Amino acid sequence: MRPVRLWIGLVLLLLGVLGVLDATGMLDAGTAIEQWWPVGIIGLGLLVMLTTRQISFWPIVITGFGLILLADAQNWATGSLLGPAVLILIGGAVLAGLARHRIAAPVTEPVAVFSGARAVDRSEHLTHSDVTAVFGGATLDLREAHIDEVASVDAFALFGGVKILVPTGWRIAVGGLPIFGGYDDKTTGNGTLPPDAPLLKVNATAIFGGVEVTNDPK
C-alpha cells in the first residue's frame, strides 16, 4: 500500500534529518524526538485503517500501542508505561493467533502489519499489484492470474517478509532497494522460457526484511 510506505518513508526521513541537525548543533531536536516519536506509530495504525477502509484488530492495537508510548514519552503517567505497552502488544499477538482464520474470498493487495496476510489474485488481465509487510509476513499468490504481456508488483518489506507466488510460465525480473535486507528470485525455468512469455516485473523494497519470488508455495 503506497500510503503506508509513504508515511514510513516520511517519518524515517524526518527523524534522520532532525537527528543530523541535532548532532551538528544546528537544532536542539533531541528532546522533541524523545517526546513525539510515537506519533509515527500512531499515524501508521490510523493510516492502515484509512487505506483498508475498515477498523480491524491490528491497526487498533498499533494505534493504542503508539498512544501508550506517547503517554510514556510525555510523562503523562507517574510510572513507566513501556512494559505494559509491550505486554499489550504480545497479548494482542497471542489473541490474534488464536482467532486467525483464512478468508475464503480472494483479496488483493495484502498488507501485513505485526501479523500475517495472504491474498490470491485471479485477475484475467493483471497489470499491477501491491504487497506490504511491516513486522509481519505477507503472501501474494498470482498463480491463477493471467498477464497479457507485462505486469508489475510493488513489494515492500520492513522488518518482515514478502512472498510472491507465480506460475512457472512467467518470466521474472526483480530489482529494487535492499537496505540491510534483500530480494531473491527462486523461480525455475526462466532461462528456458520463450522471449514472448508473460513478464512480471517486481520492484522490491526490503528494509531489514526480505522479498522472495517463487513457484513453491511452501
Contacts in CASP RR format, 6 or more apart in sequence:
PFRMAT RR
TARGET T0000
AUTHOR 0000-0000-0000
METHOD contacts of the structure
MODEL  1
MRPVRLWIGLVLLLLGVLGVLDATGMLDAGTAIEQWWPVGIIGLGLLVML
TTRQISFWPIVITGFGLILLADAQNWATGSLLGPAVLILIGGAVLAGLAR
HRIAAPVTEPVAVFSGARAVDRSEHLTHSDVTAVFGGATLDLREAHIDEV
ASVDAFALFGGVKILVPTGWRIAVGGLPIFGGYDDKTTGNGTLPPDAPLL
KVNATAIFGGVEVTNDPK
1 48 0 8 1.000
1 51 0 8 1.000
1 52 0 8 1.000
1 109 0 8 1.000
1 111 0 8 1.000
1 130 0 8 1.000
1 132 0 8 1.000
2 130 0 8 1.000
2 154 0 8 1.000
3 47 0 8 1.000
3 50 0 8 1.000
3 51 0 8 1.000
4 44 0 8 1.000
4 47 0 8 1.000
4 48 0 8 1.000
4 51 0 8 1.000
4 111 0 8 1.000
4 113 0 8 1.000
4 132 0 8 1.000
4 134 0 8 1.000
4 156 0 8 1.000
5 132 0 8 1.000
5 156 0 8 1.000
5 205 0 8 1.000
7 40 0 8 1.000
7 43 0 8 1.000
7 44 0 8 1.000
7 47 0 8 1.000
8 44 0 8 1.000
8 134 0 8 1.000
8 158 0 8 1.000
11 40 0 8 1.000
11 44 0 8 1.000
15 33 0 8 1.000
15 37 0 8 1.000
18 27 0 8 1.000
18 29 0 8 1.000
18 30 0 8 1.000
18 32 0 8 1.000
18 33 0 8 1.000
19 29 0 8 1.000
19 30 0 8 1.000
19 33 0 8 1.000
21 27 0 8 1.000
21 29 0 8 1.000
22 28 0 8 1.000
22 29 0 8 1.000
22 30 0 8 1.000
22 33 0 8 1.000
34 73 0 8 1.000
35 73 0 8 1.000
35 74 0 8 1.000
36 70 0 8 1.000
36 73 0 8 1.000
37 73 0 8 1.000
38 66 0 8 1.000
38 67 0 8 1.000
38 69 0 8 1.000
38 70 0 8 1.000
38 72 0 8 1.000
38 73 0 8 1.000
39 70 0 8 1.000
40 66 0 8 1.000
41 62 0 8 1.000
41 63 0 8 1.000
41 65 0 8 1.000
41 66 0 8 1.000
41 69 0 8 1.000
42 63 0 8 1.000
42 64 0 8 1.000
42 66 0 8 1.000
42 67 0 8 1.000
42 70 0 8 1.000
43 63 0 8 1.000
44 62 0 8 1.000
44 113 0 8 1.000
44 134 0 8 1.000
45 59 0 8 1.000
45 60 0 8 1.000
45 62 0 8 1.000
45 63 0 8 1.000
45 113 0 8 1.000
46 59 0 8 1.000
46 63 0 8 1.000
48 58 0 8 1.000
48 59 0 8 1.000
48 62 0 8 1.000
48 111 0 8 1.000
48 113 0 8 1.000
49 55 0 8 1.000
49 56 0 8 1.000
49 59 0 8 1.000
49 60 0 8 1.000
49 63 0 8 1.000
51 111 0 8 1.000
52 59 0 8 1.000
52 111 0 8 1.000
57 92 0 8 1.000
57 96 0 8 1.000
57 99 0 8 1.000
58 96 0 8 1.000
58 113 0 8 1.000
58 114 0 8 1.000
58 115 0 8 1.000
59 113 0 8 1.000
61 88 0 8 1.000
61 89 0 8 1.000
61 92 0 8 1.000
61 114 0 8 1.000
62 113 0 8 1.000
62 114 0 8 1.000
64 88 0 8 1.000
65 85 0 8 1.000
65 88 0 8 1.000
65 89 0 8 1.000
66 85 0 8 1.000
68 81 0 8 1.000
68 84 0 8 1.000
68 85 0 8 1.000
68 88 0 8 1.000
69 81 0 8 1.000
69 82 0 8 1.000
69 85 0 8 1.000
71 77 0 8 1.000
71 81 0 8 1.000
72 80 0 8 1.000
72 81 0 8 1.000
72 82 0 8 1.000
72 85 0 8 1.000
89 114 0 8 1.000
93 114 0 8 1.000
93 115 0 8 1.000
96 115 0 8 1.000
102 118 0 8 1.000
106 119 0 8 1.000
106 120 0 8 1.000
106 121 0 8 1.000
106 122 0 8 1.000
107 119 0 8 1.000
107 120 0 8 1.000
108 119 0 8 1.000
108 121 0 8 1.000
108 123 0 8 1.000
108 129 0 8 1.000
109 119 0 8 1.000
109 129 0 8 1.000
109 130 0 8 1.000
109 131 0 8 1.000
109 132 0 8 1.000
110 117 0 8 1.000
110 118 0 8 1.000
110 119 0 8 1.000
110 131 0 8 1.000
110 132 0 8 1.000
110 138 0 8 1.000
110 139 0 8 1.000
110 140 0 8 1.000
111 117 0 8 1.000
111 131 0 8 1.000
111 132 0 8 1.000
111 138 0 8 1.000
112 132 0 8 1.000
112 133 0 8 1.000
112 134 0 8 1.000
112 136 0 8 1.000
112 137 0 8 1.000
112 138 0 8 1.000
112 160 0 8 1.000
113 132 0 8 1.000
113 134 0 8 1.000
113 135 0 8 1.000
113 136 0 8 1.000
114 134 0 8 1.000
114 135 0 8 1.000
114 136 0 8 1.000
115 136 0 8 1.000
115 137 0 8 1.000
116 133 0 8 1.000
116 136 0 8 1.000
116 137 0 8 1.000
116 138 0 8 1.000
117 133 0 8 1.000
117 137 0 8 1.000
117 138 0 8 1.000
117 139 0 8 1.000
118 138 0 8 1.000
118 139 0 8 1.000
118 141 0 8 1.000
119 131 0 8 1.000
119 138 0 8 1.000
119 139 0 8 1.000
119 140 0 8 1.000
119 141 0 8 1.000
120 141 0 8 1.000
120 144 0 8 1.000
121 129 0 8 1.000
121 140 0 8 1.000
121 141 0 8 1.000
121 142 0 8 1.000
121 144 0 8 1.000
121 145 0 8 1.000
122 144 0 8 1.000
122 145 0 8 1.000
123 145 0 8 1.000
123 146 0 8 1.000
124 146 0 8 1.000
125 146 0 8 1.000
125 147 0 8 1.000
125 148 0 8 1.000
126 142 0 8 1.000
126 145 0 8 1.000
126 146 0 8 1.000
126 147 0 8 1.000
126 151 0 8 1.000
127 151 0 8 1.000
127 152 0 8 1.000
128 151 0 8 1.000
128 152 0 8 1.000
128 153 0 8 1.000
128 154 0 8 1.000
129 140 0 8 1.000
129 142 0 8 1.000
129 151 0 8 1.000
129 152 0 8 1.000
129 153 0 8 1.000
129 154 0 8 1.000
130 153 0 8 1.000
130 154 0 8 1.000
130 155 0 8 1.000
130 156 0 8 1.000
131 138 0 8 1.000
131 139 0 8 1.000
131 140 0 8 1.000
131 153 0 8 1.000
131 154 0 8 1.000
131 155 0 8 1.000
131 156 0 8 1.000
131 162 0 8 1.000
131 164 0 8 1.000
132 138 0 8 1.000
132 155 0 8 1.000
132 156 0 8 1.000
132 157 0 8 1.000
132 162 0 8 1.000
133 156 0 8 1.000
133 157 0 8 1.000
133 158 0 8 1.000
133 160 0 8 1.000
133 161 0 8 1.000
133 162 0 8 1.000
134 156 0 8 1.000
134 158 0 8 1.000
134 159 0 8 1.000
134 160 0 8 1.000
135 158 0 8 1.000
135 159 0 8 1.000
135 160 0 8 1.000
136 159 0 8 1.000
136 160 0 8 1.000
136 161 0 8 1.000
137 157 0 8 1.000
137 160 0 8 1.000
137 161 0 8 1.000
137 162 0 8 1.000
137 163 0 8 1.000
138 161 0 8 1.000
138 162 0 8 1.000
138 163 0 8 1.000
139 162 0 8 1.000
139 163 0 8 1.000
139 164 0 8 1.000
139 165 0 8 1.000
140 153 0 8 1.000
140 155 0 8 1.000
140 162 0 8 1.000
140 163 0 8 1.000
140 164 0 8 1.000
140 165 0 8 1.000
141 165 0 8 1.000
141 217 0 8 1.000
142 153 0 8 1.000
142 164 0 8 1.000
142 165 0 8 1.000
142 166 0 8 1.000
142 167 0 8 1.000
142 200 0 8 1.000
143 165 0 8 1.000
143 166 0 8 1.000
143 167 0 8 1.000
143 215 0 8 1.000
145 151 0 8 1.000
146 198 0 8 1.000
147 170 0 8 1.000
147 198 0 8 1.000
147 199 0 8 1.000
147 200 0 8 1.000
148 198 0 8 1.000
149 198 0 8 1.000
149 199 0 8 1.000
150 198 0 8 1.000
150 199 0 8 1.000
150 200 0 8 1.000
150 201 0 8 1.000
151 198 0 8 1.000
151 199 0 8 1.000
151 200 0 8 1.000
151 201 0 8 1.000
152 200 0 8 1.000
152 201 0 8 1.000
152 202 0 8 1.000
152 203 0 8 1.000
153 164 0 8 1.000
153 200 0 8 1.000
153 201 0 8 1.000
153 202 0 8 1.000
153 203 0 8 1.000
154 203 0 8 1.000
154 205 0 8 1.000
155 162 0 8 1.000
155 164 0 8 1.000
155 183 0 8 1.000
155 202 0 8 1.000
155 203 0 8 1.000
155 204 0 8 1.000
155 205 0 8 1.000
155 211 0 8 1.000
156 162 0 8 1.000
156 205 0 8 1.000
157 181 0 8 1.000
157 204 0 8 1.000
157 205 0 8 1.000
157 206 0 8 1.000
157 207 0 8 1.000
157 209 0 8 1.000
157 210 0 8 1.000
157 211 0 8 1.000
158 207 0 8 1.000
158 208 0 8 1.000
158 209 0 8 1.000
159 207 0 8 1.000
159 208 0 8 1.000
159 209 0 8 1.000
160 208 0 8 1.000
160 209 0 8 1.000
160 210 0 8 1.000
161 206 0 8 1.000
161 209 0 8 1.000
161 210 0 8 1.000
161 211 0 8 1.000
161 212 0 8 1.000
162 204 0 8 1.000
162 206 0 8 1.000
162 210 0 8 1.000
162 211 0 8 1.000
162 212 0 8 1.000
163 212 0 8 1.000
163 214 0 8 1.000
164 202 0 8 1.000
164 211 0 8 1.000
164 212 0 8 1.000
164 213 0 8 1.000
164 214 0 8 1.000
165 214 0 8 1.000
165 215 0 8 1.000
165 216 0 8 1.000
165 217 0 8 1.000
166 172 0 8 1.000
166 187 0 8 1.000
166 200 0 8 1.000
166 213 0 8 1.000
166 214 0 8 1.000
166 215 0 8 1.000
167 215 0 8 1.000
168 187 0 8 1.000
168 188 0 8 1.000
168 189 0 8 1.000
168 215 0 8 1.000
169 189 0 8 1.000
169 193 0 8 1.000
169 197 0 8 1.000
169 198 0 8 1.000
170 187 0 8 1.000
170 193 0 8 1.000
170 197 0 8 1.000
170 198 0 8 1.000
170 199 0 8 1.000
170 200 0 8 1.000
171 190 0 8 1.000
171 193 0 8 1.000
171 197 0 8 1.000
171 198 0 8 1.000
171 199 0 8 1.000
171 200 0 8 1.000
172 185 0 8 1.000
172 187 0 8 1.000
172 190 0 8 1.000
172 199 0 8 1.000
172 200 0 8 1.000
172 202 0 8 1.000
172 213 0 8 1.000
173 199 0 8 1.000
173 200 0 8 1.000
173 201 0 8 1.000
173 202 0 8 1.000
174 183 0 8 1.000
174 184 0 8 1.000
174 185 0 8 1.000
174 202 0 8 1.000
174 204 0 8 1.000
174 211 0 8 1.000
174 213 0 8 1.000
175 183 0 8 1.000
175 202 0 8 1.000
175 203 0 8 1.000
175 204 0 8 1.000
176 183 0 8 1.000
176 203 0 8 1.000
176 204 0 8 1.000
176 205 0 8 1.000
177 204 0 8 1.000
177 205 0 8 1.000
177 206 0 8 1.000
178 204 0 8 1.000
178 206 0 8 1.000
178 210 0 8 1.000
179 206 0 8 1.000
179 207 0 8 1.000
179 208 0 8 1.000
180 207 0 8 1.000
180 208 0 8 1.000
180 209 0 8 1.000
181 206 0 8 1.000
181 207 0 8 1.000
181 208 0 8 1.000
181 209 0 8 1.000
181 210 0 8 1.000
182 204 0 8 1.000
182 206 0 8 1.000
182 209 0 8 1.000
182 210 0 8 1.000
182 211 0 8 1.000
183 202 0 8 1.000
183 204 0 8 1.000
183 206 0 8 1.000
183 210 0 8 1.000
183 211 0 8 1.000
183 212 0 8 1.000
183 213 0 8 1.000
184 210 0 8 1.000
184 211 0 8 1.000
184 212 0 8 1.000
184 213 0 8 1.000
185 202 0 8 1.000
185 213 0 8 1.000
186 212 0 8 1.000
186 213 0 8 1.000
186 214 0 8 1.000
186 215 0 8 1.000
186 216 0 8 1.000
187 213 0 8 1.000
187 214 0 8 1.000
187 215 0 8 1.000
188 215 0 8 1.000
200 213 0 8 1.000
202 211 0 8 1.000
202 213 0 8 1.000
204 210 0 8 1.000
204 211 0 8 1.000
205 211 0 8 1.000
END
